[in-house]
Amino acid sequence: MRSKIDNHPASLQAAGTPAEMEFLTSPGDVEIAAAAGEDKLPTFKMLAYTGGLMQIRYWAYPVVVELTGLKIPKRSSPILKDHDPNKVVGHTTEIEVEATKLRVSGVVSGTCDAATEVVGTSKNGFPWQASIGARDIKAEFVDSDQKADANGQTFKGPVYIVRKATLGEISFVAIGADDKTSAKVSASADENKENDMDPKFKKWLEAKEFDPEKLKAGQEKFLKAAYDAEIAAAAAAEKPEPEKKPAKKVEASGDQTDPPAKVEATGDQTDPVAQTRANTAAELKRIAAISKICATGKHADIEAKAVEEGWDVNKCELEVLRASRPTGPAIHDGDRESGPQVLEAAVLMSGGIRGDELLKTHGEQVVEAADKTFRHGIGLQQLLLEAAWAGGYTGRSFQQDHEGVLQAAFSSISLPGILSNVANKFLLDGFMSVEQAWREIASIRPVKDFKTITSYRMTSGMEYEEVGPDGELKHGTVGEESFTNQAKTYGKMFVITRQDQINDDLGAITVMPKRIGRGGALKFNKVFWTAFMDNAAFFKTANKNYASGSTTALSIDALTAAILLFLEQVDADGHPVAVTPRKLLVPAALDVTGTRLMSSLKVNETTTANKAKPSDNPHAGKFDVVMSRYLSDANISGNSAKAWHLLADPADLAVIEAVFLNGQQEPTVEQALANFNTLGIQLRGYFDFGVAKQEHRAGVKMKGEA
């Protein structure tokens, strides 16, 4: 007989089913093709899963995800690179679940290097794969002598069947598990441009001595605009000028029976055709001069950027001179290698980050070079010297000229990037080390600015109505009840002092950012849980989402009463909310009780007369237990070690919402040379977020005592 949910073999029972999993697609063709319109973004398509067996990390046996039980979030899912929240590639626009297939579509909306890398390498034929994250897993183990059905197929044990799960984020990765899947990314603007190019435009380019096949995207875009303007100007010049008529006087008041006449402009008017031709000629001269300065391809990146951003000749010459400047002696010194990636890896290793985590972000070759070059670790002074040498500095001692080293180090391209990447890595480690229970109960929403946003509750006015013979659909209505939220900025600044540099204290750029990250997480949790626990006017008897008394102490009977209280809630029009509770939120003191109620099929409770109750537990496995230590924090008003909550999945209906500026869900660290009054390197960490309670019908609160 097949085992029940989460009833694993004895060898696996202690570990239990992982709370999350990541399953991988196989390599697939990745194509880059232009989206319609200049403002459109590249898009992607994935065949993410084909319903078969997968080998997944941390699972002892093959895994099958039953697609009929896979819950798809209503909001767009983020698309990352290598599951790194700092490497946003884009977001989904459509997730389609078929009988045996999971298909994902979306746009490459990211602006970081990761998005550029995915699109660029895809154009070169790199076989990107997708790693699909899932959470809230309910798995079934099938013994070796048994079989089970899923996705229209029969699987022989030993195998795990994931009957229920919630789809999480999706990442582009380079390693796959399901050999029948594929991923496709829609293309960028300049692939196939030769085939798509207007033949007349191509001849025009050749007449202007431009090679159509070697144009960059920015060059082609501008030159096409110049071509269109020239064609339009020529067409306008061929048209006879219309006879000018005297302008009618427009009366300011009184009834008007005729439409007001067009008012003719007076005074000297510049000939638009001549002006267009002059502008085009000037721009073509500028582009030709830039191409000459850049030696026709020798500095192709500078040339493309100069054309696209409208640089003048002087700025282009300056950038070419900078790019031509010889590098310092530390880049290659015999077998010594110390490029930016190697230096960054060395700092991370010295700060305690090693193994697979480092290999995943920097690659085996870079990590080996860092270990070989800086076998005993790298200090802060050595890092600054390496960056200064890369910027052309020729001195050999930090102690003799620390100000010169600092100036040279920050004039190079490498040091600011190294400090920023290292600081953000340790910041994220510090941020994630703090409790993240809020993610389980909050709706998460990106905002684009700091303005107050308003959300309206949908009433039963959105319920479908029968369509009459005339085929007319009636408009839905938005309820008057609304919620507001607003992102605000929180932050701290710290300095790598002159003393830190002289003392060679690398902890200033490894330990301090971690503390800054932890500080950001602590501030967010304080703001979040203060808002959540300030709920006397939110969870109350009048709202039919609150109960008190000794019978509300967490138990089977109290849980039954809470479920009934939740399910009997109605919307503003008196109709059932029709949402099922999913989360059991408890303070630390009730964590064991809640976990036992969700994991035990049998319990041993007694009545006040000490008579045994039925031992079956009807609530086993119903809810996800979410524990937060902040619920009983004596520093937050409304704290309680006995109160508990039953909440809906925030993807269905959210009791509280967190908003993040531009979707950035963790703090950011920035660095620069300190100001004149401070000797050192200045860093600052900041976090833009907002928290507000939302729908009171999305949960119930049980006081847990009289």
C-alpha positions, 0 to 999 in steps of 0.5 A, a space after each residue: 500500500 502506498 504511504 500517505 502524505 509525508 510518511 517517508 521511510 524510516 531512513 528519511 523520516 528524521 529529515 522530512 520532506 524539504 520545504 522547498 525544491 528546485 527542478 531544472 529543465 534541459 538545455 534548449 535553443 535560445 533565440 534572440 529576435 526583435 520585439 515589435 516597436 522600439 519600446 518593447 522588451 526582449 521576451 522568452 519562452 520556456 518548456 519548463 517541465 514535461 511531467 516526468 522523473 527528475 533528480 533533485 538536490 536533497 531528495 534521496 529518490 526521483 521526484 515527479 511534480 503533479 501538475 494538477 496540484 501545482 499552484 500558480 501565483 496570481 502575480 508575475 513571478 520573478 526571473 533571476 539568474 542562478 537564483 540570485 535576487 541581485 541578478 534580475 533578468 525579468 518577469 513572467 507574463 504567462 504561466 500555462 499548465 497543461 496535462 503534462 507540460 508547464 510552459 512559461 512566457 515573459 519579458 527580459 525586463 531586468 537592467 543589470 549585467 545578468 539580463 544582458 548576459 542572458 540575452 547576449 549569450 543566447 544570441 551566440 547559441 548558448 543553451 540556457 536552461 531554467 531552474 524552477 523553484 517550488 515551495 509549500 510542498 506536500 509530497 507522497 513517497 511511493 515504496 519500491 514495490 508500489 506504483 503511483 499515477 501522476 500527470 497521466 503516467 504510472 511511476 514505479 517506486 521508489 519515487 516521490 510524488 509532489 501532489 501539491 506545491 506553489 510555484 516560486 521564482 524561476 532562474 536561467 541556469 546552465 545545468 539541467 535535469 529534465 531532458 525533454 524540456 527547452 527554453 527560448 528567449 525572444 530576440 534582440 533588435 539587431 539579429 537578422 537585421 541584414 535580412 530585415 533591412 529596407 533595401 533602399 535604406 541599405 543603398 542610402 547607407 552605402 552611399 554615405 560610406 557606412 557598412 550596413 553589416 557592421 552597424 551597432 544597434 545605436 548607430 542603425 537606429 539613429 541613421 534610420 531616423 536620419 534616412 526617414 527624415 531626409 525622405 520626408 523632407 524630400 517628399 515635402 519639397 516636391 509638394 506645391 505650397 498651398 495658397 496662403 489665406 488671411 487668418 480669420 479673427 477668432 472671437 473670445 466669447 459668444 455662441 459659435 455656429 462655425 468651428 473656429 478658424 485656424 490662426 496663421 502664425 506670423 513672422 519669419 519661419 525657419 524652413 523645416 526641410 532645410 533645418 532637417 537636412 542641416 541637422 542630418 548633415 551635422 550628425 553624420 559629420 559627428 558620427 564620421 569623426 567619432 569613427 575616425 577617433 575610434 580607429 574604425 572598430 579598435 574601440 568599438 564599445 566606445 564608438 557605439 556608446 558615443 554615437 548612441 549617447 550623443 557625445 561630442 568629439 572632445 569627450 570621445 577623444 578623452 575616453 579613447 585616451 583613457 582606454 589606451 592608457 597602459 595598465 599597472 604592473 599587478 595585472 600580469 606579473 609572471 604567473 601572478 593573476 589579479 584581475 577584478 574577478 580574482 580580487 573579488 573572489 580573494 576578498 570573499 574567500 578571506 571573508 569566509 565564503 568558499 566552496 560551491 557558493 563561490 564557484 557558482 558566482 565566480 567559476 572554477 578558473 577564477 577561484 583557483 587563480 584567487 587561491 593560488 595568487 592569495 593563498 594566505 588571504 588578502 588584506 585591505 591594504 593589498 586590495 587597495 594596492 592591487 586596484 591602484 596598480 591597475 589604475 597606473 599607480 607605480 608605488 609599492 608601499 601603502 604605508 608610505 603613500 596611502 593617500 596616493 594609493 587611495 586616489 589611484 585605486 578609486 580612479 580605476 574601474 575595478 575597485 568601486 565594482 569590487 567593493 560594491 559586489 563584495 559589500 552587497 554579498 555580505 550584506 545579503 548574507 547578513 540580511 538573510 540571517 534574520 527571521 524571514 517569516 514575514 514572507 510567508 504571510 505578506 503580499 509583496 508588491 513592487 512600486 516605482 516611486 515613493 508616492 502613496 498607492 491605493 488598492 481597492 477591494 473588489 466587491 460582488 459587483 465583479 461577479 459574472 452576470 448572464 449575457 442577454 440576447 444582445 450579447 452586451 457585457 455589463 461593467 463590474 464595479 470597484 468597491 469603496 473600501 480601499 487600502 493604501 501603502 507607501 515606500 519610505 527610505 531607511 538607511 545607515 552610513 559607515 566609513 572604512 577609516 584611515 585606521 582600518 586601512 593602516 591596521 589592514 582590517 579586511 573586516 571593514 568590508 566583509 563584517 561591516 556590510 553583513 552588519 548593515 544587512 542584518 540592520 536592514 532586516 531588523 528594521 524591516 521586521 520591526 516595521 512589519 511586525 509593529 504594523 501587523 500587531 497594531 491590530 485591535 481595530 483590525 481583528 475584532 469581534 465586529 469584523 467577525 475575525 476575532 475570538 477570545 476565552 480559555 477555549 481559544 488556546 491552541 488545540 484541535 477544538 480551538 483550531 476547528 473553531 478558528 476554521 469555522 470563524 474564517 469560513 463564515 466571513 462574508 464580503 461587503 455585500 454579504 456574500 461568502 469570501 470563499 477563500 480557504 485558510 493556509 497559514 497557521 501563524 504562531 509565536 515561539 511559545 506555540 511553535 511546537 504545539 502548532 507543528 505537532 498539530 500539523 504533523 501528528 495523525 494521533 493526539 492525546 488530549 483530555 477533557 476537564 473531567 480527565 476523560 480521553 477524547 478521540 485520538 484522531 487529528 482531523 487537522 494534520 497537514 492542513 496548514 503551513 506553520 509560520 513561527 515568528 519571535 516578534 509576536 511575543 516581543 515585549 518591545 512591540 505593542 500588542 505582543 502575546 505569547 498565547 495569541 495565534 492567527 489563521 491566515 489565507 495564502 497571501 497570493 489568494 487574499 493578503 492580510 498585510 502587504 509589503 512594497 519595495 521600490 523597484 522590487 528590490 527586497 533587500 538593502 543596497 550598499 553604495 561606496 565612494 571616497 569619503 568627503 574632505 573632512 573624513 579620512 577613509 572610504 565611505 559606505 552607505 546602506 539603504 532600504 526602500 520599503 513600506 508595510 500596511 495591513 490590507 484585507 481583514 477578511 484574510 485571517 482570524 485571530 484567536 486570543 489564546 486565553 480569557 
